[in-house]
């Protein structure tokens, strides 16, 4: 490699190492976790812009440097993906083993699912309206944009996993046929299959508890131990968030086409307007539960802000559960079920707004009237059903969009065109996803009569990211 290429690479990686050291120094000096994550966000933006200005977007030096930086960023994402299946299993089964009243679990599960699926249906309508009523339908705003060839190739590869599935076939694919393969994430619907398997194990435990208390007690101790171990691993991985965010944001900013981002700015603004509207829908649900939305958002801000910068519902799961229990007064069973279900079912942002907007944007290009009641009803139904099993890590929205577009027979190129701005929107979507799971938990606790309003109304009852040892 010539010196004129090698030197910039070494300098870039040296700067990256210094920034990593700065984040480590901030931790040693006692700076809180949330400020460090937001600092990493700012440093990542500066580093990424600097790489693009100094080395050039797509240059050999930039590509090599970003490959090394990706070891941190993609390594962090890989660790989060590693945790998704264990998290779902121990959280759902743990909710069954911790509850004392069997009848409540069915009620809690039904209410959680009703809120998640109800709000994701509203999110689909919101996404449709956002695209149809603001001039985005027809994709005319993408006239000067072209999809990244590498992104399109990756999308086509992903679509092959879900193409040619009818809606009934998609529902059938939710059923686990080989739980070990699903725990390894071998199928597109492995996530929801693990949810179903975990629920089956939980129900089996309840029946065993009625017949053999000794075996049931042993199993409960085993799950409690697994729960503790998995949550400790999550805490360790989440503690790496500032470093992962720095690397990920640097990569996004170094490889982004800023002209394309400006051209697609309207899509970004409309997307955030839709996200903001769905937060208002959450506030309305909270009011229906006779709880103060402002107090909720104040107490939920630490976990929502973490989800925003980390872009991972899975990484936010422990803080989600702790916030529900210790700050919002939700009982343990409802908190665990809502947080784990919400990580893989009915995500308002990634599985609701985004795929609905994309389908509405691209539909007119193939001669579909987006104001047709049949199109709107079909879109809401497909989005709601397809919201099952969308993993709570980066890339979930893209996969949900591929399912919706494929099921409705729409082209997928729009996903590649919007890839340059997708990470900017993903932060808001992830925060919305976490919020809908927490709202579901509050609703389930309220309707089952276990919501501790004294804790919810206590301004001193709150949870911070620093409350997790190791962060």
C-alpha positions in Angstrom: 0.0 0.0 0.0 1.5 3.4 -1.0 2.5 5.8 1.7 0.0 8.4 0.5 -2.7 6.0 1.4 -1.2 4.3 4.5 -0.4 7.6 6.3 -4.0 8.9 6.3 -5.3 5.5 7.5 -2.9 5.5 10.4 -3.7 9.1 11.3 -7.5 8.4 11.1 -7.2 5.3 13.3 -5.0 7.2 15.7 -7.7 9.9 16.0 -10.3 7.3 16.5 -8.2 5.6 19.3 -7.8 9.0 21.0 -11.6 9.5 21.0 -12.1 6.1 22.4 -9.6 6.9 25.1 -11.5 10.2 25.8 -14.7 8.3 26.4 -12.9 5.9 28.7 -11.4 8.8 30.6 -14.8 10.4 31.0 -16.0 7.1 32.6 -13.1 7.0 34.9 -13.8 10.6 35.9 -17.4 9.6 36.9 -19.2 11.2 34.0 -22.7 9.7 33.6 -23.5 7.1 31.0 -26.1 9.2 29.2 -23.7 12.3 28.8 -21.0 9.9 27.5 -23.3 8.4 24.9 -24.4 11.8 23.6 -20.8 12.9 23.6 -20.0 9.8 21.5 -22.8 10.8 19.2 -21.2 14.3 18.7 -17.7 12.9 18.3 -18.9 10.4 15.8 -20.5 13.0 13.7 -17.3 15.2 13.8 -15.1 12.2 13.0 -17.3 11.0 10.1 -17.5 14.4 8.5 -13.8 14.8 9.0 -13.0 11.5 7.3 -15.2 12.4 4.3 -13.7 15.9 3.9 -10.1 14.8 4.4 -10.0 11.4 2.7 -13.0 11.6 0.3 -16.1 9.4 0.3 -15.4 6.0 -1.0 -11.6 6.5 -1.3 -9.3 3.6 -0.6 -8.0 5.2 2.6 -11.4 5.9 3.9 -12.6 2.4 3.1 -9.7 0.7 4.9 -10.0 3.0 7.9 -13.7 2.5 8.2 -13.2 -1.3 8.0 -11.1 -1.1 11.1 -13.5 1.3 12.8 -16.3 -1.1 12.0 -14.7 -3.7 14.3 -15.9 -1.6 17.2 -19.3 -0.5 15.7 -20.4 -3.7 14.0 -18.9 -5.7 16.9 -21.2 -3.8 19.3 -24.2 -4.6 17.0 -23.2 -8.2 16.8 -23.1 -8.5 20.6 -26.6 -7.0 20.8 -27.9 -9.4 18.1 -26.3 -12.2 20.1 -28.5 -11.3 23.1 -31.9 -11.0 21.4 -32.9 -14.7 21.6 -31.6 -15.3 25.2 -33.3 -12.0 26.3 -36.6 -13.0 24.9 -36.5 -16.5 26.3 -35.5 -15.6 29.9 -37.7 -12.5 30.1 -40.9 -14.2 28.9 -40.4 -17.5 30.8 -39.3 -15.4 33.9 -42.5 -13.5 33.8 -44.4 -16.9 34.1 -42.1 -18.2 36.9 -42.4 -15.0 39.0 -46.1 -14.5 38.9 -48.2 -15.9 41.8 -51.6 -15.9 40.2 -52.0 -17.9 37.0 -55.1 -16.2 35.8 -53.4 -12.8 35.6 -50.8 -13.9 33.0 -53.5 -14.5 30.4 -55.0 -11.1 31.1 -51.7 -9.4 31.1 -50.6 -11.0 27.8 -53.9 -10.2 26.1 -53.8 -6.6 27.1 -50.1 -6.2 26.2 -50.7 -7.7 22.8 -53.9 -5.6 22.3 -52.0 -2.4 23.0 -49.0 -3.3 20.9 -51.1 -4.4 17.9 -53.6 -1.6 18.3 -51.0 1.1 18.4 -49.0 -0.5 15.5 -52.2 -0.4 13.4 -52.6 3.3 14.3 -48.9 3.7 13.4 -49.6 2.1 10.0 -52.4 4.6 9.4 -50.2 7.4 10.5 -47.4 6.3 8.1 -50.0 6.1 5.3 -51.3 9.6 6.1 -47.9 11.1 6.5 -46.9 9.9 3.0 -50.2 10.3 1.2 -51.1 13.8 2.5 -47.7 15.5 2.2 -46.9 14.8 -1.4 -44.5 12.0 -0.8 -46.7 9.4 -2.6 -45.4 8.7 -6.0 -41.7 8.9 -5.1 -41.2 12.1 -7.1 -39.0 13.4 -4.3 -36.5 10.6 -5.1 -36.1 11.7 -8.8 -32.5 12.9 -8.3 -31.6 10.0 -6.0 -30.3 6.6 -6.9 -30.1 3.5 -4.8 -26.7 2.4 -3.6 -25.9 -0.7 -5.7 -24.4 -2.5 -2.8 -27.5 -1.7 -0.7 -29.8 -3.0 -3.5 -27.8 -6.3 -3.7 -28.1 -6.8 0.1 -31.8 -6.0 -0.1 -32.4 -8.5 -2.9 -30.6 -11.1 -0.9 -32.7 -10.4 2.2 -36.0 -10.4 0.2 -35.3 -13.9 -1.1 -35.8 -15.1 2.4 -39.4 -13.7 2.6 -40.6 -13.6 -1.0 -43.5 -15.6 -2.4 -45.1 -16.0 1.0 -48.8 -15.3 1.2 -50.2 -13.8 4.4 -51.5 -17.2 5.7 -48.1 -18.8 4.9 -46.4 -16.0 6.8 -48.6 -16.6 9.8 -47.8 -20.3 9.6 -44.1 -19.5 9.6 -44.4 -18.0 13.1 -44.8 -21.5 14.5 -41.5 -23.0 15.7 -40.6 -26.3 14.1 -37.0 -26.5 15.3 -36.5 -24.4 18.4 -32.8 -24.8 18.3 -32.6 -23.5 14.8 -34.9 -20.6 15.8 -32.7 -19.8 18.9 -29.9 -19.5 16.4 -31.9 -17.1 14.3 -31.9 -19.2 11.2 -35.2 -18.1 9.8 -36.7 -14.6 9.1 -39.4 -15.4 11.6 -37.2 -16.9 14.2 -37.8 -14.1 16.7 -41.5 -14.5 16.9 -41.0 -18.3 16.9 -38.9 -18.0 20.1 -41.5 -15.7 21.6 -44.1 -18.5 21.0 -41.8 -21.2 22.3 -41.0 -19.2 25.4 -44.7 -18.7 26.1 -45.3 -22.4 25.7 -42.5 -23.2 28.2 -44.1 -20.7 30.6 -47.5 -22.3 30.4 -45.9 -25.7 30.8 -44.2 -24.5 34.0 -47.5 -23.3 35.4 -49.1 -26.7 34.9 -46.0 -28.4 36.3 -46.3 -26.1 39.4 -49.8 -27.4 40.1 -48.6 -31.1 39.9 -45.0 -31.2 41.1 -44.0 -28.2 43.2 -40.4 -29.6 43.7 -39.6 -29.8 40.0 -41.3 -26.5 39.4 -39.2 -24.9 42.2 -36.0 -26.3 40.6 -37.0 -24.9 37.2 -37.8 -21.5 38.7 -34.4 -21.4 40.3 -32.8 -22.3 37.0 -34.6 -19.6 35.1 -33.9 -17.0 37.9 -30.2 -17.9 37.5 -30.3 -17.7 33.7 -32.2 -14.4 34.0 -29.5 -13.0 36.3 -26.7 -14.1 34.0 -28.3 -12.8 30.8 -29.1 -9.5 32.3 -25.5 -9.2 33.6 -24.2 -9.9 30.1 -26.6 -7.2 28.7 -25.3 -4.7 31.2 -21.7 -5.5 30.1 -22.6 -5.1 26.4 -24.7 -2.0 26.9 -21.7 -0.5 28.8 -19.9 -0.5 25.4 -22.6 1.7 23.9 -20.6 4.9 23.9 -17.8 3.2 21.9 -20.2 1.5 19.6 -22.2 4.7 18.9 -18.9 6.6 18.2 -17.9 4.0 15.6 -21.4 3.6 14.0 -22.1 7.3 13.7 -18.6 7.9 12.3 -19.2 5.3 9.6 -22.7 6.7 8.7 -21.3 10.3 8.4 -18.2 9.2 6.5 -20.2 7.3 3.9 -23.3 9.5 3.6 -24.1 11.4 0.4 -25.0 14.8 2.0 -26.6 16.0 -1.2 -28.9 13.0 -1.2 -29.7 13.6 2.5 -30.7 17.2 1.7 -32.8 16.0 -1.2 -34.5 13.5 1.1 -34.8 16.0 3.9 -38.6 16.2 3.5 -38.9 12.5 4.0 -36.9 12.7 7.3 -39.0 15.7 8.6 -42.3 13.9 7.7 -41.1 10.7 9.4 -40.3 12.6 12.6 -43.7 14.3 12.4 -45.3 10.9 12.3 -43.2 9.7 15.2 -44.2 12.7 17.2 -47.8 12.1 16.5 -47.5 8.5 17.7 -46.0 9.8 21.0 -49.2 11.8 21.3 -51.2 8.6 20.7 -49.2 7.0 23.6 -50.1 10.0 25.7 -53.8 9.5 24.9 -53.5 5.8 26.0 -51.9 6.9 29.2 -54.7 9.4 29.9 -57.2 6.6 29.3 -55.3 4.7 32.1 -55.8 7.8 34.3 -52.0 8.4 34.4 -50.2 11.7 33.8 -48.4 11.6 30.4 -46.0 14.4 31.3 -44.9 12.5 34.4 -44.5 9.3 32.3 -42.3 11.0 29.7 -40.2 12.6 32.4 -39.6 9.3 34.1 -39.2 7.4 30.9 -36.7 9.9 29.4 -33.5 8.0 30.5 -34.5 4.8 28.7 -36.0 6.6 25.7 -32.9 8.7 25.3 -30.7 5.6 25.5 -32.8 3.9 22.9 -32.5 7.0 20.7 -28.8 7.1 20.6 -28.1 3.3 20.8 -30.8 2.4 18.2 -31.6 -0.9 20.0 -34.7 -2.0 21.8 -32.8 -5.1 22.9 -30.1 -3.1 24.5 -32.7 -1.0 26.3 -34.6 -4.0 27.7 -33.1 -4.1 31.2 -33.5 -0.4 31.7 -37.0 -0.7 30.2 -38.0 -3.3 32.8 -36.4 -1.5 35.7 -38.1 1.8 34.7 -41.5 0.2 34.6 -41.1 -1.5 38.0 -39.2 1.1 40.0 -40.4 4.4 38.4 -43.8 3.7 36.8 -45.3 1.2 39.4 -45.8 -1.7 36.9 -45.7 -5.2 38.5 -42.9 -7.6 37.6 -44.9 -9.9 35.3 -46.4 -7.1 33.3 -43.1 -5.3 33.0 -41.2 -8.4 31.7 -44.0 -9.5 29.3 -44.5 -6.0 27.8 -40.8 -5.2 27.5 -40.0 -8.6 25.9 -43.1 -8.7 23.7 -42.6 -5.1 22.6 -39.0 -6.0 21.6 -40.4 -8.3 18.9 -44.1 -7.5 18.3 -45.9 -4.4 17.3 -43.0 -2.0 17.1 -44.8 1.3 16.3 -41.8 2.9 14.6 -39.8 0.2 12.8 -42.7 -2.2 12.0 -45.5 0.4 11.8 -44.7 3.9 10.5 -41.7 3.1 8.3 -43.0 0.2 6.1 -46.4 1.9 5.8 -44.8 5.1 4.5 -42.6 3.2 2.0 -45.5 1.2 0.7 -47.6 4.4 0.3 -44.7 6.2 -1.4 -44.0 3.5 -4.0 -47.6 2.3 -4.7 -48.5 5.1 -7.2 -45.6 4.2 -9.4 -47.2 0.8 -10.2 -50.7 2.3 -10.7 -52.2 1.9 -7.2 -54.5 4.6 -5.8 -53.2 5.1 -2.3 -56.6 6.7 -1.2 -58.4 3.5 -2.1 -60.1 2.0 1.0 -59.0 -1.4 -0.2 -55.3 -0.3 -0.3 -55.5 1.4 3.1 -57.2 -1.6 4.8 -54.9 -4.1 3.2 -51.8 -2.0 4.2 -52.9 -1.8 7.8 -53.6 -5.5 7.9 -50.3 -6.5 6.3 -48.3 -4.1 8.5 -50.0 -5.3 11.7 -49.4 -9.0 11.0 -45.9 -8.4 9.7 -45.0 -6.6 12.9 -44.6 -9.9 14.6 -41.0 -11.0 14.9 -39.2 -7.8 14.0 -36.0 -8.0 16.0 -35.2 -5.1 18.3 -31.8 -4.4 16.8 -30.5 -2.3 13.9 -32.0 -3.4 10.5 -35.4 -4.4 11.8 -37.2 -1.6 10.0 -35.6 -2.6 6.7 -36.6 -6.2 7.1 -40.2 -5.2 8.1 -40.4 -3.0 5.0 -39.2 -5.9 2.7 -41.9 -8.2 4.2 -44.7 -5.5 3.6 -43.5 -4.5 0.1 -43.1 -8.2 -0.9 -46.5 -9.2 0.4 -48.2 -6.3 -1.4 -46.3 -6.9 -4.6 -44.4 -3.6 -4.6 -40.9 -3.0 -5.8 -38.1 -2.7 -3.1 -35.8 -0.2 -4.8 -37.3 2.6 -2.5 -35.7 0.9 0.5 -32.2 1.3 -1.2 -32.9 4.9 -2.2 -33.8 5.9 1.4 -30.8 3.9 2.9 -28.8 7.1 3.2 -31.2 8.7 5.6 -32.6 5.6 7.3 -30.1 5.7 10.2 -31.2 9.3 11.0 -34.8 8.2 11.3 -34.0 4.9 13.1 -33.1 6.8 16.3 -36.5 8.3 16.7 -38.2 5.0 15.7 -36.3 3.0 18.3 -37.3 5.4 21.1 -41.0 5.1 19.9 -40.7 1.3 19.9 -39.5 1.3 23.5 -42.2 3.7 24.5 -45.0 1.6 23.1 -43.8 -1.4 25.2 -43.8 0.6 28.3 -47.3 2.0 27.6 -48.5 -1.5 27.1 -47.0 -2.5 30.5 -48.8 0.4 32.3 -52.1 -0.5 30.6 -51.8 -4.2 31.5 -50.9 -3.3 35.1 -53.8 -0.8 35.3 -56.4 -3.1 33.9 -55.3 -6.0 36.2 -55.4 -3.7 39.2 -51.7 -4.0 40.1 -50.5 -0.6 38.9 -48.8 1.0 41.9 -49.9 4.6 41.5 -48.0 5.8 44.6 -44.8 4.9 42.7 -46.0 6.3 39.5 -46.9 9.6 41.1 -43.8 9.8 43.3 -41.3 12.3 41.7 -38.4 10.8 43.6 -39.1 7.3 42.1 -37.0 7.3 39.0 -34.3 5.2 37.2 -31.2 6.5 35.6 -28.8 4.7 33.2 -26.2 5.1 36.0 -28.2 2.8 38.2 -27.0 -0.1 36.2 -23.7 -1.2 37.6 -21.0 -1.2 35.0 -22.5 1.6 32.9 
